[in-house]
Amino acid sequence: MPHLEPSALASQVGSGLLSFPVTHFDAQQEFAEEPYREHIEWLSDYPVAGLFAAGGTGEYFSLTLDEVSRVVTAAVQQVNGRTAVLGPAGGSVRSAIAQARAVEAAGGDGILLFPPYLTEAGQAGLEAYVEAVCRATRLGVIVYHRANAQYSAATLQRLADRLPNFIGLKDGVGSIEQMTHIYSTLGDRLTYVGGLPTAETFALPYLELGVTTYSSAMFNFVPEFAVDFYNAVRRRDHAAVFSALRDFVHPYLDVRNRVPGYAVSIVKAGLDAVGRTGGPVRPPLQELTPADRADLARVIERAAVPALV
């Protein structure tokens, strides 16, 4: 399948719910391609605007370059044009360039550019980092704004002026003031993606800031709920949104927040809870304890969230 042009990808990403599929591993911690493909096939049956293969929920931080290529290739082949598939790039600038090129070679439609590893940098350095990756690929690039890679409105404006394939910003900071400044400066030049964990809790207020979509980790194991919640947000159905937050999202967060890193582990445990297969996480992440798994199952059951196996 041909790649989506950057402008078409920007429109596609902003048009609906997004998700980051988990990456399946076997008991030896190797990439388990068959269950991963089964998972992608299941998710592709739901109306989703894009899947970010090997993203944060997909444990990008624990994957080798070869594994990134294999995971994105499997996703592209399994989706078979039903929605957009984006892959990751990040770390050192050389690593990010190599990963972006691997995603393009694997047939991906776009790139999510993660922060550079560990080191802190000023705006000029971050600007050069984004530019180097954008110029290394024809694909549309969405920049992940978080942690040690927080971009000023002025930096984003300069990048947008020079780089047609810089198409979006995923916000993982959560500053209303900062996002207001960014949107008032760049307007519709970029597509804005909510990227705070768990994004559902911020979806309604962020909609007013021009953030028309967000990445849902919950979509991995309760896709029907995730789609219904997104639709309630888009029609500004406050009653439905706050009911869902109260009955399911906030109790889910109570379990997720017990241990750092559970944001990924709980998604795989959620798949197990609804009768599918999540598989193990790789260190340094840790599995949910048996007690936490039981609490998660009760949260899903009490909220009557459908287990659509």
Salt bridges, closest charged atoms under 4 A:
GLU33 OE2 - ARG37 NE 2.83
GLU41 OE1 - ARG82 NH2 2.83
ASP45 OD1 - ARG82 NH1 3.64
GLU59 OE2 - LYS268 NZ 2.72
GLU67 OE2 - ARG282 NH2 2.72
GLU104 OE2 - ARG138 NE 2.64
GLU127 OE1 - ARG158 NH2 2.95
GLU127 OE2 - ARG162 NH2 2.82
GLU131 OE2 - ARG135 NE 2.84
GLU131 OE1 - ARG162 NH2 2.79
ASP171 OD1 - HIS145 NE2 3.76
GLU208 OE2 - ARG236 NE 2.91
ASP237 OD2 - ARG235 NH2 3.34
ASP247 OD1 - ARG246 NE 3.24
ASP272 OD2 - ARG293 NH1 3.06
GLU287 OE1 - ARG293 NH2 3.84
ASP292 OD1 - ARG258 NH1 2.54
ASP295 OD2 - ARG258 NH1 2.85
ASP295 OD1 - ARG298 NH2 2.31
